[in-house]
């Protein structure tokens, strides 16, 4: 069944179950079981053994600790503990009160995560979690639903990171482009130059970013998002009360300290940022060998251990600040445990997502989709558009942008080099755009999971409310890629893409009035 049409079954089954049941753990679990039995020819014993192997490999691989996944899971726990200390100390409440005096409108509160998402571009994981911690006290004060916050975080993380050469994504993409250019004997430009030239052709990234700001200024609450925003404004419930615990939700397990200060929130966040960034630079320098420059540093940095060090720095400082506060207050142990418990929903989803991602990889689902695409008789005019669509579906099914990059970039580069060399850069850009689009729609994407975690949103609520916005940006980008294929131009299709997003946004604004109870 590997590498055939049957390899699509676990991914499609999981996606359908998510849509119909809204239960992500159940859906992922069914996908894992079905995929494992498919890989073992329906042998129950072997299937169960494979499931255990997939689970244990997250923690131990090849006889040694799997430090990459352990560091990321550890960082999530540390983030939960940091949040608990910032909440218990009264820092989050103090920051919220301070911000409300200076940010006087709900629109201003919305702009905070949108702008921070663009400014913090070095890594999508770091972006998703750091922006949520800073913005949440303010957006909570203005009763912005957690689903809307998660959308702002998710739609300003990957779209910015994928077009930034100075980022973990940019460094990886530039390295991949270099090998593609060398393999196809293209010497017109170097890898970095090629990446920069590709930026304007990443239509989805620009469409998604523009749509974020249109939703802020035109108050576009589309589809399920409208229900979440109405509930938040009318009842003050920022998450769906029927969905139980959400990542980062402390459920009022302890009383906030009455004498909290802004520094109890700001200083741990600063420690998180500095600890992570410095660690990324140090690990990048140590792993770069003799050639050390800004690109080699980001290409060789260890993001997961850097996040762990940053998280540990934040916990230590937050704990020290909390220790210095006067009584009465909750015990250190109680705050610590509640912080760990708050992250368990995100941990469960992430572990299951890794397991089904491994199943899909072993079934060679991505390779099958790529082979169907590469064997098709494609008109060169539709090449960028079809690459965008196939990459989007592959990222949706597999839950990984980077995996889609690794499979589709060489294929797209080779097809363009053989059929029309002038289209090689637009074709590669279409891969990047489609991968981010599929990533935004996939419930098993790690960046989608971490965006809902950073916002404190129910994960499936985030996926379902983001889908209409991702669909609008993808529709506009699709038109752009069709025009690109027909004209061979880049800037005109980009302009058309952005104009189409604006037109759709204005149409929705006028045909679907804003929430009556919302103020600017």
C-alpha positions in Angstrom: 0.0 0.0 0.0 3.0 2.3 0.3 3.3 4.9 -2.4 -0.2 4.1 -3.8 -3.6 5.7 -3.8 -4.4 3.7 -0.7 -1.7 5.6 1.2 -4.2 8.5 1.3 -6.7 6.6 3.5 -5.4 7.4 7.0 -4.9 11.1 6.2 -8.4 11.5 4.5 -10.1 9.5 7.3 -8.4 11.6 10.0 -9.4 14.8 8.2 -13.0 13.7 7.8 -13.3 12.7 11.4 -11.9 16.0 12.5 -14.5 17.8 10.4 -17.5 15.8 11.5 -16.6 15.0 15.2 -14.5 18.0 16.1 -12.6 15.6 18.4 -8.9 15.9 17.4 -7.5 13.2 19.7 -10.1 10.7 18.6 -9.5 11.5 14.9 -5.8 11.3 15.2 -6.0 8.1 17.1 -8.2 6.4 14.5 -5.8 7.6 11.8 -2.9 6.1 13.6 -4.5 2.8 14.2 -5.8 2.4 10.6 -2.4 3.5 9.2 -0.5 1.1 11.5 -2.7 -1.9 10.5 -2.3 -0.9 6.8 1.5 -1.0 7.2 1.4 -4.4 8.9 -1.1 -6.0 6.5 -3.8 -5.9 9.1 -1.9 -8.0 11.6 -3.2 -7.0 15.0 0.0 -7.9 17.0 2.3 -6.2 14.6 0.1 -3.2 14.3 0.0 -2.7 18.0 3.8 -3.2 18.2 4.2 -0.5 15.5 2.0 1.9 17.4 4.1 1.4 20.5 7.3 1.9 18.4 6.0 5.1 17.0 5.1 6.4 20.5 8.4 5.3 22.1 10.5 6.8 19.3 9.3 10.2 20.2 11.3 9.8 23.4 14.0 7.2 22.6 15.4 6.7 19.0 18.2 4.3 18.0 18.9 3.5 21.6 19.4 7.1 22.8 17.2 10.0 23.9 15.4 11.8 21.1 16.5 15.2 22.3 14.8 17.2 19.5 11.3 16.2 20.5 12.1 16.1 24.2 13.4 19.6 24.1 10.3 20.9 22.4 7.9 19.0 24.8 10.0 20.4 27.6 9.7 23.9 26.3 5.9 23.6 26.2 5.9 22.5 29.8 8.2 25.3 30.7 6.0 27.8 28.9 3.0 26.5 30.9 4.9 27.0 34.2 6.1 30.5 33.1 2.5 31.4 32.3 1.3 30.1 35.6 3.9 32.2 37.5 3.0 35.3 35.5 -0.7 34.8 36.2 -0.3 33.9 39.9 1.9 36.9 40.5 -0.7 39.2 39.1 1.7 40.2 36.3 -0.7 39.4 33.5 -3.5 41.3 35.2 -1.3 44.3 35.8 -0.1 44.3 32.2 -3.7 44.1 31.0 -4.7 47.1 33.2 -1.7 49.1 32.0 -2.4 48.3 28.3 -6.1 49.1 28.5 -5.2 52.7 29.6 -3.0 53.1 26.5 -4.7 50.9 24.0 -8.1 52.4 24.0 -9.9 50.4 21.3 -10.5 46.8 20.5 -8.9 47.4 17.1 -5.7 48.5 18.9 -5.8 45.2 20.9 -6.1 43.3 17.6 -3.1 45.1 16.1 -0.8 43.9 18.9 -0.6 40.2 17.8 -0.7 41.2 14.1 2.3 43.5 14.4 4.3 41.4 16.8 3.7 38.4 14.5 5.5 40.3 11.7 8.3 41.7 13.9 9.1 38.3 15.5 10.2 36.4 12.3 13.2 34.3 13.3 11.2 31.1 13.8 7.6 30.1 13.5 7.5 28.0 16.8 9.0 30.9 18.7 6.7 33.4 17.0 3.5 31.4 17.8 4.3 31.0 21.5 6.0 34.3 22.3 3.3 36.5 20.6 0.5 34.7 22.4 2.1 35.3 25.8 2.6 39.0 25.2 -0.8 39.7 23.4 -3.1 37.5 25.5 -3.5 39.8 28.5 -4.5 42.7 26.3 -6.8 40.8 23.9 -8.5 39.2 26.9 -9.2 42.6 28.3 -11.0 43.6 25.1 -12.8 40.3 25.0 -11.2 39.1 21.8 -12.0 35.4 21.3 -9.0 33.0 21.6 -9.9 31.6 18.2 -9.4 35.1 16.6 -6.1 35.5 18.5 -4.9 32.1 17.3 -5.8 33.1 13.7 -3.7 36.3 14.0 -0.8 34.4 15.4 -0.9 31.6 12.8 -1.4 33.9 9.8 1.5 36.1 10.7 4.1 33.4 11.7 4.7 31.1 8.8 3.8 33.7 6.1 6.5 36.0 7.4 9.0 33.3 8.2 8.8 31.8 4.8 9.7 35.0 3.0 12.5 36.1 5.4 16.0 35.0 4.5 17.1 35.6 8.1 15.0 32.9 9.8 15.1 29.2 10.4 12.8 28.6 7.5 14.7 30.9 5.2 18.0 29.3 5.9 16.6 25.8 5.2 14.9 26.9 2.0 18.1 28.7 0.7 20.1 25.6 1.3 17.6 23.5 -0.6 17.4 25.9 -3.5 21.2 25.8 -3.8 21.2 22.1 -4.3 18.3 22.4 -6.9 20.2 25.0 -8.9 23.3 22.9 -8.9 21.5 19.8 -9.9 19.9 21.5 -12.8 23.1 23.4 -13.8 21.6 26.8 -13.3 24.3 29.4 -12.8 22.3 32.7 -13.5 22.0 33.4 -9.8 23.2 32.1 -6.4 20.8 30.5 -3.8 20.4 33.7 -1.7 19.7 35.8 -4.8 17.2 33.3 -6.0 15.4 33.3 -2.7 15.1 37.1 -2.7 13.8 37.0 -6.3 11.2 34.4 -5.3 9.7 36.5 -2.5 7.3 38.5 -4.7 5.9 35.3 -6.3 4.9 33.9 -2.9 1.3 35.1 -3.4 -0.3 33.2 -0.6 2.0 34.7 2.1 1.2 38.3 1.0 -2.5 37.5 0.6 -2.7 36.0 4.1 -0.9 38.9 5.7 -3.1 41.5 4.0 -6.2 39.6 5.0 -5.1 39.7 8.7 -5.1 43.5 8.6 -8.4 43.6 6.6 -10.0 41.6 9.3 -8.8 44.1 11.8 -9.9 47.3 10.0 -13.0 45.9 8.3 -14.0 43.6 11.2 -14.4 40.6 9.1 -15.8 37.8 11.2 -16.4 35.0 8.7 -18.1 31.6 9.2 -17.5 30.0 12.6 -15.3 32.9 13.7 -18.4 35.1 14.0 -20.0 32.8 16.6 -16.8 32.8 18.7 -16.6 36.6 18.6 -20.3 37.0 19.4 -19.9 34.8 22.5 -16.8 36.6 23.6 -18.4 40.0 23.4 -21.8 39.1 24.8 -20.9 36.7 27.5 -17.1 37.2 28.1 -16.4 33.6 27.4 -13.2 33.7 25.2 -13.2 29.9 24.5 -15.9 27.4 23.7 -17.4 26.3 27.1 -18.4 23.0 25.6 -14.9 22.0 24.6 -13.4 21.5 28.0 -9.7 22.3 28.7 -7.7 24.3 26.2 -3.9 24.6 26.1 -2.6 27.3 28.5 -6.0 27.6 30.3 -5.3 27.7 34.1 -9.0 27.4 34.9 -8.8 29.8 37.9 -6.8 27.2 39.8 -5.3 30.0 42.0 -6.0 33.5 42.9 -3.9 36.2 41.3 -1.7 38.2 43.6 -3.1 41.6 44.5 0.2 43.4 44.2 1.3 42.2 40.8 3.5 44.4 38.7 4.0 44.7 34.9 7.6 43.5 35.5 6.2 40.1 36.6 5.1 39.6 33.0 7.6 41.6 31.0 10.8 40.4 32.6 10.1 36.6 32.1 9.1 37.4 28.4 12.4 39.3 27.9 14.2 36.3 29.4 12.4 34.0 27.1 13.3 36.1 24.0 16.9 36.8 24.9 17.5 33.2 26.1 16.1 31.8 22.8 17.8 34.2 20.4 21.2 34.0 22.1 21.0 30.2 22.2 20.0 30.1 18.5 23.0 32.3 17.6 25.4 30.2 19.8 24.2 26.8 18.5 24.3 28.2 14.9 27.9 29.4 15.3 29.0 26.2 16.9 27.5 24.1 14.1 28.6 26.3 11.2 32.2 25.1 11.1 34.7 27.4 9.5 32.2 29.5 7.4 30.2 31.6 9.9 27.8 34.2 8.5 24.2 35.2 9.3 22.8 32.6 6.9 25.0 29.8 8.1 24.0 30.6 11.7 20.3 30.3 11.0 20.9 27.2 8.7 22.7 25.4 11.5 21.0 26.6 14.6 19.3 24.1 17.0 15.8 25.7 17.4 14.4 23.1 19.9 17.3 23.3 22.4 17.3 27.1 22.0 13.6 27.2 22.9 14.2 25.0 25.9 17.0 27.2 27.2 14.8 30.3 26.6 11.9 28.7 28.4 14.1 27.6 31.3 15.4 31.1 31.7 11.9 32.5 31.8 10.8 29.9 34.4 13.7 30.7 36.7 13.2 34.5 36.5 9.4 34.2 36.9 9.9 31.9 39.9 12.4 34.2 41.5 10.0 37.2 41.1 7.1 35.2 42.5 9.2 34.1 45.5 9.9 37.8 46.3 6.2 38.7 46.6 4.5 39.0 50.0 2.0 36.6 51.4 -0.8 35.5 50.9 -0.1 33.6 47.7 -0.3 30.1 46.3 2.5 27.7 47.0 5.3 27.4 44.5 4.6 23.8 44.0 0.9 24.4 43.3 1.7 27.0 40.7 4.3 24.8 39.1 2.0 21.8 38.9 -0.9 23.8 37.5 1.4 25.2 34.8 2.4 21.7 33.8 -1.2 20.6 33.7 -2.3 23.5 31.6 0.0 22.3 28.7 -1.2 18.7 28.7 -3.9 19.2 26.0 -1.2 20.7 23.6 1.2 17.9 24.5 -1.4 15.2 23.8 -2.3 16.7 20.4 1.4 17.2 19.4 2.4 13.6 20.3 -0.5 12.2 18.3 0.3 14.5 15.4 3.9 13.3 15.3 2.7 9.7 15.4 0.3 10.0 12.5 2.9 12.1 10.6 5.3 9.2 10.9 2.6 6.8 9.7 1.9 9.0 6.7 5.6 9.2 6.0 6.0 5.4 6.0 3.0 5.1 3.7 4.8 7.5 1.3 1.7 9.6 0.9 3.7 12.6 -0.1 5.7 10.6 -2.6 2.5 9.3 -4.2 1.0 12.7 -4.6 4.3 14.0 -6.0 4.5 11.1 -8.5 1.0 11.7 -9.7 1.9 15.4 -10.3 5.2 14.7 -12.0 3.7 12.1 -14.4 0.8 14.3 -15.5 0.8 16.0 -18.9 0.8 19.7 -17.7 0.6 22.8 -19.8 3.4 25.2 -18.8 0.9 28.0 -18.3 -0.8 26.1 -15.5 2.5 24.8 -13.9 2.7 27.4 -11.0 -1.0 27.0 -10.2 -1.0 23.2 -10.1 2.2 23.2 -8.1 0.5 25.5 -5.6 -2.6 23.2 -5.3 -0.6 20.0 -5.1 1.8 21.4 -2.4 -1.2 22.7 -0.5 -2.9 19.3 -0.5 0.3 17.5 0.4 0.9 19.8 3.4 -2.7 19.4 4.5 -2.5 15.6 4.4 1.0 15.3 5.9 0.8 18.2 8.4 4.3 19.5 7.5 5.5 22.4 5.5 9.1 21.3 5.7 8.3 17.8 4.5 6.5 19.3 1.6 9.4 21.6 0.8 11.7 18.6 0.8 9.6 16.6 -1.6 8.1 19.2 -3.9 10.9 21.8 -4.3 13.2 19.4 -6.3 10.3 18.1 -8.4 9.0 21.6 -9.2 12.6 22.7 -10.0 13.3 19.8 -12.3 9.9 20.1 -14.2 10.4 23.9 -14.7 14.0 23.4 -15.7 13.1 20.9 -18.4 9.9 22.6 -19.7 10.5 26.3 -19.2 13.6 27.5 -17.2 12.2 31.0 -16.9 9.5 29.5 -14.6 11.8 27.8 -12.1 11.7 30.5 -9.5 7.9 31.1 -9.7 7.5 27.3 -9.5 9.6 27.1 -6.4 7.7 30.0 -4.9 4.4 28.2 -5.6 5.7 25.2 -3.6 6.4 27.5 -0.6 3.1 29.2 -0.9 1.1 26.0 -1.2 2.9 24.4 1.7 2.0 27.3 4.0 -1.6 27.2 2.8 -1.9 23.5 3.5 -0.2 24.0 6.8 -2.7 26.6 7.8 -5.6 24.1 7.1 -4.1 21.0 8.6 -5.2 19.9 12.1 -2.0 17.9 12.5 0.4 20.7 11.6 2.8 21.5 14.5 2.7 25.2 13.8 -1.1 25.1 13.8 -1.0 23.2 17.1 1.5 25.7 18.6 -0.6 28.7 17.4 -3.6 27.4 19.3 -1.4 26.7 22.3 0.1 30.2 22.3 -3.4 31.7 22.0 -5.0 29.4 24.6 -7.5 28.3 22.1 -9.2 25.0 21.6 -7.2 23.4 18.7 -10.1 22.4 16.5 -11.8 25.7 17.0 -8.7 27.4 15.7 -8.5 25.0 12.7 -12.2 25.5 11.7 -12.3 29.3 12.2 -9.1 29.8 10.2 -10.2 27.7 7.2 -12.4 30.4 5.6 -9.6 33.0 5.8 -7.0 30.6 4.4 -9.5 29.7 1.6 -9.9 33.4 0.6 -6.1 33.9 0.5 -5.6 30.7 -1.4 -8.3 31.6 -3.9 -6.7 35.0 -4.6 -3.2 33.3 -4.8 -4.6 30.7 -7.3 -5.8 33.5 -9.6 -2.4 35.1 -9.3 -0.6 31.9 -10.3 -2.9 31.4 -13.3 -2.1 35.0 -14.5 1.6 34.4 -13.8 1.5 31.3 -16.0 -0.2 33.2 -18.8 1.9 36.3 -18.7 5.3 35.2 -17.4 5.2 38.3 -15.1 5.4 38.4 -11.3 4.5 41.9 -10.1 1.2 42.2 -12.1 -0.1 38.8 -10.7 0.9 39.9 -7.2 -1.0 43.1 -7.6 -4.0 41.2 -8.9 -3.8 38.8 -5.9 -3.8 41.6 -3.4 -6.5 43.6 -5.1 -8.7 40.5 -5.2 -8.2 40.0 -1.4 -9.2 43.6 -0.9 -12.3 43.3 -3.1 -13.4 40.1 -1.3 -12.8 41.7 2.1 -14.9 44.8 1.2 -17.7 42.6 -0.2 -17.8 40.6 2.9 -17.8 43.7 5.0 -20.8 45.2 3.3 -22.8 42.0 2.9 -22.1 40.7 6.4 -22.3 43.7 8.9 -20.0 43.8 11.8 -21.0 42.6 15.2 -23.4 45.2 16.7 -21.9 45.1 20.2 -18.3 45.6 19.0 -16.6 48.9 19.4 -13.6 50.1 17.4 
